[in-house]
């Protein structure tokens, strides 16, 4: 199938308009990417090296977007592909990687953008398509579909299988989607497509700021990684307590700010004949405004701001 990109040039299949992060030096890569929708897991199998890893659905893609070249070695398949596949010293130089992150960030910032149609249009803009894939069915040997058909003598084995499947309990059947990927770009496309098809979103953790997939709850705001602030807890465990502490500090700082403002204002009004008080008050208001701007921009923390206010109070 031929696609058309924004430049209106024909793009044959899925690789011509994508940065070549699939191979370096002609190294062939063959990856089997298997998704189990019921268990919400993915299995990535590097056929050539026999490397295999099973993880929560979408988390390899989330880690790839979060850490890029710095993915930990326990991501055996992804780490190998990053090392041998990219023609760049850093993935940050790859427009494909940057566009993938930009697309995901756009959908996080504006959730109304995220849909299967939008993902497919993103593929179109990149000259990409869904990797070749098929479904596989695994039946419980103790609950064979054929056994549900009472009169088998008068029908073919094919008809028996179809009738048995229609009568079977689908909860006893494991259905997986198997994608055949030529490399890193295919693997990312397969993962992103499957997440969109299932309506599962990539998000950024409110604690560590890295990408994750909201698998069990659509309103999840924390990931299951180790918290960078408390090593013995996950972000899901640590995030709420840190958010509570942050809110408490904000409330304490806001109250202290109001008290200091009132005290300084009172000092200037009671001493109109002393210009220093008014000048000091005006300078303090500018500093306070600058602190709040730094807080919003993330350049300073609530703790830093609170300590500045406490230090200012002690100088009175």
Order of alpha helices (4+ residues) and beta strands (2+ residues): beta-beta-beta-beta-beta-alpha-alpha-alpha-alpha-beta-alpha-beta-alpha-beta-beta-alpha-alpha-alpha
